[in-house]
Amino acid sequence: MKNILKPALKPVLSLFFVSLLGLTPLTYADEEDEESDVKLTYVEWSTEVASTNVVKVVLEELGYKTDIMEVTAIWMWKAVASGDVDGHVAAWLPTTHDYYFKAVQDSVENLGPNLKGTKIGLVVPSYVTIHSIDELNANAEKFGGQIRGIDPAAGLMKKTEQVMEQYNLNFQLEEGSDATMTDALADAIQKKEWIVVTGWTPHWKFSRWDLKYLDDPKGIYQPKDNREHISTIVHKSLKTDKPEVYRVLDNFEWEPADIEKLMVWNAEKDADPYENAKRWVKENPDKVKKWLE
């Protein structure tokens, strides 16, 4: 589905999300998963790949067999709420994942920010001469009438649909993934073409290319009175069931510079995020020690 959902379908979509979050628990047939001490979910976004693998390495060094499972955003939240997994370190709050959090908040515990100073919005190469979302319509032809997006279940995509509606944008929101979005960005930059993508900080693309966020005068992506951050979410029972794991997840917190370094490594050709996470943990013993206190 390439075009955004029509407004008339949005109530149906909301009901769909509610019913999906209320489905029976997920099951993982893999025997190895059943023997895991700790299970974490994540979405294949560069930030979450980096952070989840680091947590996996730290827990494994404590002796816990830890499995991480890549899922869509809605199932990431569902799996924690149902107790099928122990948690995730990928909650973009208070805006991007607000809908998911409110749907399951009675079944999960928010351990607070693990990364502050995040941001979401529409991103263009710096050579693009417009500076605000409300300038997009006048230049729609230059952008091919498209906004390059990511996983359709991502909170960022849901927020972008709101932005398109509020600004009356005559654009199509193209679904894809982190990889397809950055591939399109790389191709456009090489050809000096205009392109607009859904973006977030931290992300390695800002280290590789000269990019900028378009101003959001209506404050839809990030209201001026709050600061977006990434939080750690765990199942309600984790503190009682696995107190040491709970403590590590509760203590887990790092800076944008920490994760950006790891994300650059992960963006290299044939990179192994797990091996890079082990390298990062080895090179940052003081930071890791605080998580274990």
C-alpha atoms as an extended CHARMM CRD file, in Angstrom:
* protein
*
       293  EXT
         1         1  MET       CA              0.0000000000        0.0000000000        0.0000000000  PROA      1               0.0000000000
         2         2  LYS       CA              1.7950000000        3.1050000000       -1.1960000000  PROA      2               0.0000000000
         3         3  ASN       CA             -0.6560000000        5.9000000000       -0.5710000000  PROA      3               0.0000000000
         4         4  ILE       CA             -1.5820000000        7.0470000000        2.9210000000  PROA      4               0.0000000000
         5         5  LEU       CA             -4.8000000000        5.9030000000        4.5450000000  PROA      5               0.0000000000
         6         6  LYS       CA             -7.8090000000        8.0820000000        3.7960000000  PROA      6               0.0000000000
         7         7  PRO       CA             -9.2040000000        9.9650000000        6.8100000000  PROA      7               0.0000000000
         8         8  ALA       CA            -12.4070000000        7.9070000000        6.7170000000  PROA      8               0.0000000000
         9         9  LEU       CA            -10.4080000000        4.7540000000        7.3750000000  PROA      9               0.0000000000
        10        10  LYS       CA             -8.6300000000        6.0500000000       10.4620000000  PROA      10              0.0000000000
        11        11  PRO       CA            -11.3230000000        5.0350000000       12.9970000000  PROA      11              0.0000000000
        12        12  VAL       CA            -11.1810000000        1.5500000000       11.5200000000  PROA      12              0.0000000000
        13        13  LEU       CA             -7.4080000000        1.5650000000       11.8230000000  PROA      13              0.0000000000
        14        14  SER       CA             -7.6320000000        2.6040000000       15.4930000000  PROA      14              0.0000000000
        15        15  LEU       CA            -10.0290000000       -0.2660000000       16.2120000000  PROA      15              0.0000000000
        16        16  PHE       CA             -7.6580000000       -2.6160000000       14.4140000000  PROA      16              0.0000000000
        17        17  PHE       CA             -4.7530000000       -1.5610000000       16.6190000000  PROA      17              0.0000000000
        18        18  VAL       CA             -6.8080000000       -1.9710000000       19.7770000000  PROA      18              0.0000000000
        19        19  SER       CA             -7.9570000000       -5.4460000000       18.7770000000  PROA      19              0.0000000000
        20        20  LEU       CA             -4.4590000000       -6.4650000000       17.7130000000  PROA      20              0.0000000000
        21        21  LEU       CA             -2.9840000000       -5.3560000000       21.0210000000  PROA      21              0.0000000000
        22        22  GLY       CA             -5.6200000000       -7.4570000000       22.7210000000  PROA      22              0.0000000000
        23        23  LEU       CA             -4.9070000000      -10.6970000000       20.9060000000  PROA      23              0.0000000000
        24        24  THR       CA             -3.7300000000      -13.8280000000       22.6830000000  PROA      24              0.0000000000
        25        25  PRO       CA             -0.0420000000      -13.9490000000       23.6490000000  PROA      25              0.0000000000
        26        26  LEU       CA              2.6100000000      -14.4730000000       21.0280000000  PROA      26              0.0000000000
        27        27  THR       CA              4.1560000000      -17.9060000000       20.8180000000  PROA      27              0.0000000000
        28        28  TYR       CA              7.6800000000      -18.7260000000       19.6850000000  PROA      28              0.0000000000
        29        29  ALA       CA              8.0360000000      -22.2870000000       18.5180000000  PROA      29              0.0000000000
        30        30  ASP       CA             11.8370000000      -22.2170000000       18.5420000000  PROA      30              0.0000000000
        31        31  GLU       CA             13.0020000000      -24.5660000000       21.2710000000  PROA      31              0.0000000000
        32        32  GLU       CA             16.0460000000      -22.4030000000       21.8680000000  PROA      32              0.0000000000
        33        33  ASP       CA             13.8150000000      -19.4260000000       22.6710000000  PROA      33              0.0000000000
        34        34  GLU       CA             11.9730000000      -21.4960000000       25.2750000000  PROA      34              0.0000000000
        35        35  GLU       CA             15.2930000000      -22.0570000000       27.0920000000  PROA      35              0.0000000000
        36        36  SER       CA             16.2130000000      -18.3760000000       27.1530000000  PROA      36              0.0000000000
        37        37  ASP       CA             16.7570000000      -16.5880000000       30.4420000000  PROA      37              0.0000000000
        38        38  VAL       CA             15.8700000000      -13.2070000000       28.9170000000  PROA      38              0.0000000000
        39        39  LYS       CA             13.8830000000      -12.2360000000       25.8250000000  PROA      39              0.0000000000
        40        40  LEU       CA             13.8570000000       -8.7780000000       24.2950000000  PROA      40              0.0000000000
        41        41  THR       CA             12.0830000000       -7.4220000000       21.2360000000  PROA      41              0.0000000000
        42        42  TYR       CA             13.1120000000       -4.6270000000       18.9030000000  PROA      42              0.0000000000
        43        43  VAL       CA             12.2740000000       -3.0560000000       15.5670000000  PROA      43              0.0000000000
        44        44  GLU       CA             14.9220000000       -3.0190000000       12.8550000000  PROA      44              0.0000000000
        45        45  TRP       CA             15.7030000000        0.6800000000       13.1680000000  PROA      45              0.0000000000
        46        46  SER       CA             19.3590000000        1.6100000000       13.4460000000  PROA      46              0.0000000000
        47        47  THR       CA             18.9580000000        2.9960000000       16.9740000000  PROA      47              0.0000000000
        48        48  GLU       CA             17.1550000000       -0.0820000000       18.2420000000  PROA      48              0.0000000000
        49        49  VAL       CA             19.5280000000       -2.5340000000       16.5360000000  PROA      49              0.0000000000
        50        50  ALA       CA             22.4190000000       -0.8030000000       18.3020000000  PROA      50              0.0000000000
        51        51  SER       CA             20.8580000000       -0.4990000000       21.7540000000  PROA      51              0.0000000000
        52        52  THR       CA             19.2590000000       -3.9540000000       21.8720000000  PROA      52              0.0000000000
        53        53  ASN       CA             22.4790000000       -5.7080000000       20.9020000000  PROA      53              0.0000000000
        54        54  VAL       CA             24.4290000000       -3.7880000000       23.5600000000  PROA      54              0.0000000000
        55        55  VAL       CA             21.9390000000       -4.8330000000       26.2420000000  PROA      55              0.0000000000
        56        56  LYS       CA             22.1300000000       -8.4300000000       24.9870000000  PROA      56              0.0000000000
        57        57  VAL       CA             25.9390000000       -8.4280000000       25.3000000000  PROA      57              0.0000000000
        58        58  VAL       CA             25.8520000000       -6.9600000000       28.8190000000  PROA      58              0.0000000000
        59        59  LEU       CA             23.2790000000       -9.4890000000       30.0330000000  PROA      59              0.0000000000
        60        60  GLU       CA             25.2250000000      -12.3510000000       28.4550000000  PROA      60              0.0000000000
        61        61  GLU       CA             28.3570000000      -11.2220000000       30.2830000000  PROA      61              0.0000000000
        62        62  LEU       CA             26.3330000000      -11.6040000000       33.4950000000  PROA      62              0.0000000000
        63        63  GLY       CA             25.5720000000      -15.1870000000       32.4730000000  PROA      63              0.0000000000
        64        64  TYR       CA             22.0480000000      -14.7970000000       31.0580000000  PROA      64              0.0000000000
        65        65  LYS       CA             21.1490000000      -16.5130000000       27.8120000000  PROA      65              0.0000000000
        66        66  THR       CA             19.5180000000      -13.6300000000       25.9940000000  PROA      66              0.0000000000
        67        67  ASP       CA             17.4610000000      -13.7970000000       22.8110000000  PROA      67              0.0000000000
        68        68  ILE       CA             16.5030000000      -10.7060000000       20.8460000000  PROA      68              0.0000000000
        69        69  MET       CA             13.6230000000      -10.8600000000       18.3750000000  PROA      69              0.0000000000
        70        70  GLU       CA             13.0270000000       -8.4560000000       15.5020000000  PROA      70              0.0000000000
        71        71  VAL       CA              9.3270000000       -7.5940000000       15.1250000000  PROA      71              0.0000000000
        72        72  THR       CA              7.1310000000       -4.7210000000       13.9940000000  PROA      72              0.0000000000
        73        73  ALA       CA              6.4960000000       -1.8250000000       16.3770000000  PROA      73              0.0000000000
        74        74  ILE       CA              3.0180000000       -2.9560000000       17.3680000000  PROA      74              0.0000000000
        75        75  TRP       CA              4.1920000000       -6.5020000000       18.1760000000  PROA      75              0.0000000000
        76        76  MET       CA              7.1780000000       -5.1260000000       20.0960000000  PROA      76              0.0000000000
        77        77  TRP       CA              4.7480000000       -3.5470000000       22.5390000000  PROA      77              0.0000000000
        78        78  LYS       CA              2.2880000000       -6.4550000000       22.4280000000  PROA      78              0.0000000000
        79        79  ALA       CA              4.9430000000       -9.0370000000       23.3060000000  PROA      79              0.0000000000
        80        80  VAL       CA              6.0320000000       -7.1490000000       26.4370000000  PROA      80              0.0000000000
        81        81  ALA       CA              2.4460000000       -6.4810000000       27.5530000000  PROA      81              0.0000000000
        82        82  SER       CA              1.5080000000      -10.1570000000       27.2060000000  PROA      82              0.0000000000
        83        83  GLY       CA              4.6070000000      -11.3220000000       29.0920000000  PROA      83              0.0000000000
        84        84  ASP       CA              5.9450000000      -13.3180000000       26.1450000000  PROA      84              0.0000000000
        85        85  VAL       CA              9.1330000000      -11.2430000000       26.3740000000  PROA      85              0.0000000000
        86        86  ASP       CA             10.7350000000       -9.3520000000       29.2330000000  PROA      86              0.0000000000
        87        87  GLY       CA             11.0780000000       -5.9190000000       27.6760000000  PROA      87              0.0000000000
        88        88  HSD       CA             12.4050000000       -3.5900000000       25.0190000000  PROA      88              0.0000000000
        89        89  VAL       CA             14.6610000000       -0.5210000000       25.0400000000  PROA      89              0.0000000000
        90        90  ALA       CA             12.9330000000        1.1530000000       22.0840000000  PROA      90              0.0000000000
        91        91  ALA       CA             10.0290000000        3.2890000000       23.3270000000  PROA      91              0.0000000000
        92        92  TRP       CA             10.0280000000        6.6700000000       21.5790000000  PROA      92              0.0000000000
        93        93  LEU       CA              8.1100000000        8.8380000000       24.0350000000  PROA      93              0.0000000000
        94        94  PRO       CA              6.2100000000       10.9830000000       24.8160000000  PROA      94              0.0000000000
        95        95  THR       CA              4.8910000000       11.4080000000       21.2510000000  PROA      95              0.0000000000
        96        96  THR       CA              5.9750000000        8.8040000000       18.6880000000  PROA      96              0.0000000000
        97        97  HSD       CA              4.8760000000        5.6760000000       20.5900000000  PROA      97              0.0000000000
        98        98  ASP       CA              2.3150000000        7.3800000000       22.8140000000  PROA      98              0.0000000000
        99        99  TYR       CA             -0.5760000000        5.4470000000       21.2160000000  PROA      99              0.0000000000
       100       100  TYR       CA              1.0450000000        2.0660000000       21.8150000000  PROA      100             0.0000000000
       101       101  PHE       CA              2.0460000000        2.9200000000       25.3800000000  PROA      101             0.0000000000
       102       102  LYS       CA             -1.4430000000        4.0530000000       26.3590000000  PROA      102             0.0000000000
       103       103  ALA       CA             -2.9230000000        0.8540000000       24.8960000000  PROA      103             0.0000000000
       104       104  VAL       CA             -0.8130000000       -1.4280000000       27.1390000000  PROA      104             0.0000000000
       105       105  GLN       CA              0.2740000000        0.7680000000       30.0570000000  PROA      105             0.0000000000
       106       106  ASP       CA             -1.5370000000       -1.3540000000       32.6440000000  PROA      106             0.0000000000
       107       107  SER       CA              0.5810000000       -4.3860000000       31.7200000000  PROA      107             0.0000000000
       108       108  VAL       CA              4.0190000000       -2.7850000000       31.4220000000  PROA      108             0.0000000000
       109       109  GLU       CA              6.3820000000       -0.6260000000       33.4660000000  PROA      109             0.0000000000
       110       110  ASN       CA              8.1690000000        2.3940000000       32.0140000000  PROA      110             0.0000000000
       111       111  LEU       CA             11.6920000000        2.5040000000       33.4680000000  PROA      111             0.0000000000
       112       112  GLY       CA             12.3090000000        5.9790000000       32.0870000000  PROA      112             0.0000000000
       113       113  PRO       CA             14.6730000000        7.3820000000       29.4450000000  PROA      113             0.0000000000
       114       114  ASN       CA             17.6930000000        5.4120000000       28.2850000000  PROA      114             0.0000000000
       115       115  LEU       CA             18.5560000000        8.0470000000       25.6590000000  PROA      115             0.0000000000
       116       116  LYS       CA             17.6630000000       11.7450000000       25.7850000000  PROA      116             0.0000000000
       117       117  GLY       CA             17.8800000000       14.3700000000       23.0630000000  PROA      117             0.0000000000
       118       118  THR       CA             16.0840000000       12.4540000000       20.3100000000  PROA      118             0.0000000000
       119       119  LYS       CA             14.0910000000       14.0680000000       17.5280000000  PROA      119             0.0000000000
       120       120  ILE       CA             11.7520000000       13.0790000000       14.7000000000  PROA      120             0.0000000000
       121       121  GLY       CA             10.5330000000       14.8990000000       11.6060000000  PROA      121             0.0000000000
       122       122  LEU       CA             10.8810000000       15.3250000000        7.8610000000  PROA      122             0.0000000000
       123       123  VAL       CA             14.4640000000       15.4580000000        6.6430000000  PROA      123             0.0000000000
       124       124  VAL       CA             15.9750000000       16.7790000000        3.4100000000  PROA      124             0.0000000000
       125       125  PRO       CA             19.5390000000       17.2000000000        2.0980000000  PROA      125             0.0000000000
       126       126  SER       CA             20.9770000000       20.5960000000        3.0210000000  PROA      126             0.0000000000
       127       127  TYR       CA             21.1580000000       21.6310000000       -0.6450000000  PROA      127             0.0000000000
       128       128  VAL       CA             17.3430000000       21.6260000000       -0.7750000000  PROA      128             0.0000000000
       129       129  THR       CA             16.4210000000       25.3110000000       -0.5970000000  PROA      129             0.0000000000
       130       130  ILE       CA             13.2010000000       25.0760000000        1.4320000000  PROA      130             0.0000000000
       131       131  HSD       CA             13.2540000000       25.1050000000        5.2370000000  PROA      131             0.0000000000
       132       132  SER       CA              9.7300000000       24.3330000000        6.4390000000  PROA      132             0.0000000000
       133       133  ILE       CA              7.0270000000       21.6950000000        6.0160000000  PROA      133             0.0000000000
       134       134  ASP       CA              4.5830000000       24.3530000000        4.8910000000  PROA      134             0.0000000000
       135       135  GLU       CA              6.7830000000       24.9690000000        1.8190000000  PROA      135             0.0000000000
       136       136  LEU       CA              6.4580000000       21.3870000000        0.5700000000  PROA      136             0.0000000000
       137       137  ASN       CA              3.2730000000       21.7460000000       -1.4810000000  PROA      137             0.0000000000
       138       138  ALA       CA              4.7110000000       24.5920000000       -3.5610000000  PROA      138             0.0000000000
       139       139  ASN       CA              7.6450000000       22.3070000000       -4.4450000000  PROA      139             0.0000000000
       140       140  ALA       CA              5.8580000000       18.9610000000       -4.6920000000  PROA      140             0.0000000000
       141       141  GLU       CA              6.9620000000       18.3700000000       -8.2820000000  PROA      141             0.0000000000
       142       142  LYS       CA             10.6410000000       18.6950000000       -7.3560000000  PROA      142             0.0000000000
       143       143  PHE       CA             10.1640000000       15.9440000000       -4.7630000000  PROA      143             0.0000000000
       144       144  GLY       CA              8.2020000000       13.7440000000       -7.1590000000  PROA      144             0.0000000000
       145       145  GLY       CA              5.2100000000       14.1020000000       -4.8290000000  PROA      145             0.0000000000
       146       146  GLN       CA              6.6590000000       11.5030000000       -2.4550000000  PROA      146             0.0000000000
       147       147  ILE       CA              7.8130000000       11.2750000000        1.1360000000  PROA      147             0.0000000000
       148       148  ARG       CA             10.0590000000        8.2700000000        1.6840000000  PROA      148             0.0000000000
       149       149  GLY       CA              8.9880000000        6.4450000000        4.8290000000  PROA      149             0.0000000000
       150       150  ILE       CA              9.7920000000        3.3270000000        6.8110000000  PROA      150             0.0000000000
       151       151  ASP       CA              7.8550000000        0.4540000000        8.4340000000  PROA      151             0.0000000000
       152       152  PRO       CA              4.1370000000        1.2980000000        8.1150000000  PROA      152             0.0000000000
       153       153  ALA       CA              3.5160000000        0.2530000000       11.7390000000  PROA      153             0.0000000000
       154       154  ALA       CA              6.1270000000        2.6770000000       13.0820000000  PROA      154             0.0000000000
       155       155  GLY       CA              4.9380000000        5.4970000000       15.2970000000  PROA      155             0.0000000000
       156       156  LEU       CA              6.8810000000        7.8950000000       13.0810000000  PROA      156             0.0000000000
       157       157  MET       CA              4.7110000000        6.9080000000       10.1160000000  PROA      157             0.0000000000
       158       158  LYS       CA              1.5080000000        7.4020000000       12.1100000000  PROA      158             0.0000000000
       159       159  LYS       CA              2.7580000000       10.8360000000       13.1520000000  PROA      159             0.0000000000
       160       160  THR       CA              3.6840000000       11.6470000000        9.5420000000  PROA      160             0.0000000000
       161       161  GLU       CA              0.1330000000       10.8450000000        8.4380000000  PROA      161             0.0000000000
       162       162  GLN       CA             -1.0730000000       13.4170000000       10.9660000000  PROA      162             0.0000000000
       163       163  VAL       CA              1.4350000000       15.9390000000        9.6120000000  PROA      163             0.0000000000
       164       164  MET       CA              0.2630000000       15.3510000000        6.0420000000  PROA      164             0.0000000000
       165       165  GLU       CA             -3.3450000000       15.8420000000        7.0800000000  PROA      165             0.0000000000
       166       166  GLN       CA             -2.7040000000       18.9730000000        9.1670000000  PROA      166             0.0000000000
       167       167  TYR       CA             -0.5480000000       20.6130000000        6.4920000000  PROA      167             0.0000000000
       168       168  ASN       CA             -2.7780000000       19.4020000000        3.6120000000  PROA      168             0.0000000000
       169       169  LEU       CA              0.2410000000       17.9300000000        1.8600000000  PROA      169             0.0000000000
       170       170  ASN       CA             -0.2890000000       16.7460000000       -1.7180000000  PROA      170             0.0000000000
       171       171  PHE       CA              2.2100000000       13.9260000000       -1.2880000000  PROA      171             0.0000000000
       172       172  GLN       CA              2.1980000000       10.1450000000       -1.0640000000  PROA      172             0.0000000000
       173       173  LEU       CA              3.8400000000        8.5230000000        1.9480000000  PROA      173             0.0000000000
       174       174  GLU       CA              5.9260000000        5.6450000000        0.6260000000  PROA      174             0.0000000000
       175       175  GLU       CA              6.2570000000        2.6730000000        2.9720000000  PROA      175             0.0000000000
       176       176  GLY       CA              9.5440000000        0.8180000000        3.2730000000  PROA      176             0.0000000000
       177       177  SER       CA             12.2210000000        0.2510000000        5.8800000000  PROA      177             0.0000000000
       178       178  ASP       CA             15.1910000000        2.0440000000        7.3840000000  PROA      178             0.0000000000
       179       179  ALA       CA             17.3750000000        0.4510000000        4.6890000000  PROA      179             0.0000000000
       180       180  THR       CA             15.1580000000        1.3640000000        1.7190000000  PROA      180             0.0000000000
       181       181  MET       CA             14.7900000000        4.9160000000        3.0340000000  PROA      181             0.0000000000
       182       182  THR       CA             18.5640000000        5.4380000000        3.3570000000  PROA      182             0.0000000000
       183       183  ASP       CA             19.1920000000        3.7710000000       -0.0280000000  PROA      183             0.0000000000
       184       184  ALA       CA             16.7890000000        6.2380000000       -1.6580000000  PROA      184             0.0000000000
       185       185  LEU       CA             18.4630000000        9.0950000000        0.2020000000  PROA      185             0.0000000000
       186       186  ALA       CA             21.9260000000        7.9980000000       -0.9380000000  PROA      186             0.0000000000
       187       187  ASP       CA             20.7920000000        7.7240000000       -4.5610000000  PROA      187             0.0000000000
       188       188  ALA       CA             19.1460000000       11.1590000000       -4.5410000000  PROA      188             0.0000000000
       189       189  ILE       CA             22.1540000000       12.8360000000       -2.9350000000  PROA      189             0.0000000000
       190       190  GLN       CA             24.5120000000       11.2810000000       -5.4710000000  PROA      190             0.0000000000
       191       191  LYS       CA             22.3580000000       12.7780000000       -8.2550000000  PROA      191             0.0000000000
       192       192  LYS       CA             21.7490000000       16.0620000000       -6.3600000000  PROA      192             0.0000000000
       193       193  GLU       CA             18.0040000000       15.4470000000       -6.5760000000  PROA      193             0.0000000000
       194       194  TRP       CA             15.4230000000       16.7440000000       -4.1210000000  PROA      194             0.0000000000
       195       195  ILE       CA             14.1310000000       14.1530000000       -1.6620000000  PROA      195             0.0000000000
       196       196  VAL       CA             12.2400000000       14.2520000000        1.6280000000  PROA      196             0.0000000000
       197       197  VAL       CA             12.3160000000       11.3410000000        4.0830000000  PROA      197             0.0000000000
       198       198  THR       CA             10.9790000000       10.4960000000        7.5150000000  PROA      198             0.0000000000
       199       199  GLY       CA             13.9160000000       10.9560000000        9.8640000000  PROA      199             0.0000000000
       200       200  TRP       CA             14.9620000000       10.6360000000       13.4520000000  PROA      200             0.0000000000
       201       201  THR       CA             17.9300000000       11.4670000000       15.6470000000  PROA      201             0.0000000000
       202       202  PRO       CA             20.1670000000        9.7360000000       16.4900000000  PROA      202             0.0000000000
       203       203  HSD       CA             20.7980000000        8.0790000000       13.1330000000  PROA      203             0.0000000000
       204       204  TRP       CA             24.0160000000        7.4040000000       11.2560000000  PROA      204             0.0000000000
       205       205  LYS       CA             22.7490000000        9.2070000000        8.1370000000  PROA      205             0.0000000000
       206       206  PHE       CA             23.4600000000       12.5480000000        9.8220000000  PROA      206             0.0000000000
       207       207  SER       CA             27.1220000000       11.5520000000       10.1710000000  PROA      207             0.0000000000
       208       208  ARG       CA             27.3730000000       10.4780000000        6.5440000000  PROA      208             0.0000000000
       209       209  TRP       CA             25.4910000000       13.2870000000        4.7620000000  PROA      209             0.0000000000
       210       210  ASP       CA             24.7400000000       16.9650000000        5.2560000000  PROA      210             0.0000000000
       211       211  LEU       CA             21.0450000000       16.9060000000        6.1600000000  PROA      211             0.0000000000
       212       212  LYS       CA             18.5140000000       19.1480000000        7.8710000000  PROA      212             0.0000000000
       213       213  TYR       CA             15.0840000000       18.8610000000        9.4620000000  PROA      213             0.0000000000
       214       214  LEU       CA             12.2630000000       20.8810000000        7.9610000000  PROA      214             0.0000000000
       215       215  ASP       CA             10.7290000000       23.2710000000       10.4780000000  PROA      215             0.0000000000
       216       216  ASP       CA              7.3810000000       22.1340000000       11.8760000000  PROA      216             0.0000000000
       217       217  PRO       CA              5.5050000000       25.3810000000       12.7200000000  PROA      217             0.0000000000
       218       218  LYS       CA              2.4670000000       23.4670000000       13.9970000000  PROA      218             0.0000000000
       219       219  GLY       CA              4.5780000000       21.4230000000       16.4270000000  PROA      219             0.0000000000
       220       220  ILE       CA              3.0260000000       18.1040000000       15.4000000000  PROA      220             0.0000000000
       221       221  TYR       CA              6.1610000000       15.9760000000       15.3740000000  PROA      221             0.0000000000
       222       222  GLN       CA              7.5350000000       17.3700000000       18.5870000000  PROA      222             0.0000000000
       223       223  PRO       CA              5.5400000000       19.8370000000       20.6410000000  PROA      223             0.0000000000
       224       224  LYS       CA              7.7250000000       22.6510000000       21.9000000000  PROA      224             0.0000000000
       225       225  ASP       CA              6.8590000000       21.8950000000       25.5320000000  PROA      225             0.0000000000
       226       226  ASN       CA              8.2750000000       18.3550000000       25.5900000000  PROA      226             0.0000000000
       227       227  ARG       CA             11.4750000000       16.5630000000       24.6870000000  PROA      227             0.0000000000
       228       228  GLU       CA             11.3540000000       13.2590000000       22.8320000000  PROA      228             0.0000000000
       229       229  HSD       CA             13.4200000000       10.4540000000       24.3380000000  PROA      229             0.0000000000
       230       230  ILE       CA             13.8240000000        6.6850000000       24.1280000000  PROA      230             0.0000000000
       231       231  SER       CA             12.6150000000        4.7600000000       27.1800000000  PROA      231             0.0000000000
       232       232  THR       CA             12.9770000000        1.2190000000       28.4730000000  PROA      232             0.0000000000
       233       233  ILE       CA              9.7530000000       -0.7790000000       28.8400000000  PROA      233             0.0000000000
       234       234  VAL       CA              9.4710000000       -4.0410000000       30.7990000000  PROA      234             0.0000000000
       235       235  HSD       CA              6.6970000000       -6.4030000000       31.7990000000  PROA      235             0.0000000000
       236       236  LYS       CA              5.0800000000       -5.6360000000       35.1480000000  PROA      236             0.0000000000
       237       237  SER       CA              6.4220000000       -8.8230000000       36.7380000000  PROA      237             0.0000000000
       238       238  LEU       CA             10.0920000000       -8.4210000000       35.7670000000  PROA      238             0.0000000000
       239       239  LYS       CA             11.2180000000       -6.7360000000       39.0000000000  PROA      239             0.0000000000
       240       240  THR       CA              9.9550000000       -9.6890000000       41.0150000000  PROA      240             0.0000000000
       241       241  ASP       CA             10.7990000000      -12.4730000000       38.5710000000  PROA      241             0.0000000000
       242       242  LYS       CA             14.2590000000      -11.3440000000       37.4410000000  PROA      242             0.0000000000
       243       243  PRO       CA             15.5370000000       -8.6190000000       39.7890000000  PROA      243             0.0000000000
       244       244  GLU       CA             19.0930000000       -8.5130000000       38.4060000000  PROA      244             0.0000000000
       245       245  VAL       CA             17.8620000000       -8.1900000000       34.8120000000  PROA      245             0.0000000000
       246       246  TYR       CA             15.4260000000       -5.5080000000       35.9700000000  PROA      246             0.0000000000
       247       247  ARG       CA             18.2690000000       -3.5950000000       37.6370000000  PROA      247             0.0000000000
       248       248  VAL       CA             20.4420000000       -3.6360000000       34.4990000000  PROA      248             0.0000000000
       249       249  LEU       CA             17.5710000000       -2.4740000000       32.2990000000  PROA      249             0.0000000000
       250       250  ASP       CA             16.6530000000        0.1960000000       34.8390000000  PROA      250             0.0000000000
       251       251  ASN       CA             20.2500000000        1.4760000000       34.9290000000  PROA      251             0.0000000000
       252       252  PHE       CA             20.7540000000        1.3340000000       31.1530000000  PROA      252             0.0000000000
       253       253  GLU       CA             21.2900000000        4.8740000000       29.8940000000  PROA      253             0.0000000000
       254       254  TRP       CA             23.7360000000        6.4140000000       27.4220000000  PROA      254             0.0000000000
       255       255  GLU       CA             24.4020000000        9.5620000000       25.4150000000  PROA      255             0.0000000000
       256       256  PRO       CA             23.7830000000       10.3150000000       21.7150000000  PROA      256             0.0000000000
       257       257  ALA       CA             27.5650000000       10.2910000000       21.1220000000  PROA      257             0.0000000000
       258       258  ASP       CA             27.7320000000        6.7260000000       22.4910000000  PROA      258             0.0000000000
       259       259  ILE       CA             25.0740000000        5.2870000000       20.2290000000  PROA      259             0.0000000000
       260       260  GLU       CA             26.1130000000        7.3260000000       17.1740000000  PROA      260             0.0000000000
       261       261  LYS       CA             29.5880000000        5.8110000000       17.2800000000  PROA      261             0.0000000000
       262       262  LEU       CA             28.1050000000        2.3230000000       17.2990000000  PROA      262             0.0000000000
       263       263  MET       CA             25.5970000000        3.1630000000       14.5610000000  PROA      263             0.0000000000
       264       264  VAL       CA             28.4050000000        4.3200000000       12.2750000000  PROA      264             0.0000000000
       265       265  TRP       CA             30.1220000000        0.9570000000       12.7650000000  PROA      265             0.0000000000
       266       266  ASN       CA             26.8570000000       -0.8280000000       12.0050000000  PROA      266             0.0000000000
       267       267  ALA       CA             26.3950000000        1.1390000000        8.7880000000  PROA      267             0.0000000000
       268       268  GLU       CA             29.6410000000       -0.2020000000        7.3300000000  PROA      268             0.0000000000
       269       269  LYS       CA             29.4880000000       -2.8810000000        4.6600000000  PROA      269             0.0000000000
       270       270  ASP       CA             29.0040000000       -6.4210000000        6.0250000000  PROA      270             0.0000000000
       271       271  ALA       CA             28.7690000000       -5.0780000000        9.5840000000  PROA      271             0.0000000000
       272       272  ASP       CA             27.7280000000       -7.4540000000       12.3610000000  PROA      272             0.0000000000
       273       273  PRO       CA             25.7110000000       -5.4600000000       14.9660000000  PROA      273             0.0000000000
       274       274  TYR       CA             26.2610000000       -8.1070000000       17.6410000000  PROA      274             0.0000000000
       275       275  GLU       CA             30.0460000000       -8.1510000000       17.1870000000  PROA      275             0.0000000000
       276       276  ASN       CA             30.0730000000       -4.3490000000       17.0830000000  PROA      276             0.0000000000
       277       277  ALA       CA             28.0850000000       -4.2790000000       20.3300000000  PROA      277             0.0000000000
       278       278  LYS       CA             30.6960000000       -6.5150000000       21.9610000000  PROA      278             0.0000000000
       279       279  ARG       CA             33.3900000000       -4.1370000000       20.7280000000  PROA      279             0.0000000000
       280       280  TRP       CA             31.5240000000       -1.1270000000       22.1260000000  PROA      280             0.0000000000
       281       281  VAL       CA             31.0370000000       -2.7950000000       25.5130000000  PROA      281             0.0000000000
       282       282  LYS       CA             34.7350000000       -3.7000000000       25.6610000000  PROA      282             0.0000000000
       283       283  GLU       CA             35.7530000000       -0.1060000000       24.8450000000  PROA      283             0.0000000000
       284       284  ASN       CA             33.3730000000        1.4910000000       27.3850000000  PROA      284             0.0000000000
       285       285  PRO       CA             33.8850000000       -0.3620000000       30.6910000000  PROA      285             0.0000000000
       286       286  ASP       CA             33.1250000000        2.6660000000       32.8890000000  PROA      286             0.0000000000
       287       287  LYS       CA             29.7670000000        3.2400000000       31.2290000000  PROA      287             0.0000000000
       288       288  VAL       CA             28.8450000000       -0.4560000000       31.4830000000  PROA      288             0.0000000000
       289       289  LYS       CA             29.9370000000       -0.5870000000       35.1390000000  PROA      289             0.0000000000
       290       290  LYS       CA             27.2860000000        2.0170000000       36.0080000000  PROA      290             0.0000000000
       291       291  TRP       CA             24.6120000000       -0.1790000000       34.4770000000  PROA      291             0.0000000000
       292       292  LEU       CA             25.6610000000       -3.0530000000       36.7210000000  PROA      292             0.0000000000
       293       293  GLU       CA             25.6720000000       -1.1250000000       40.0000000000  PROA      293             0.0000000000
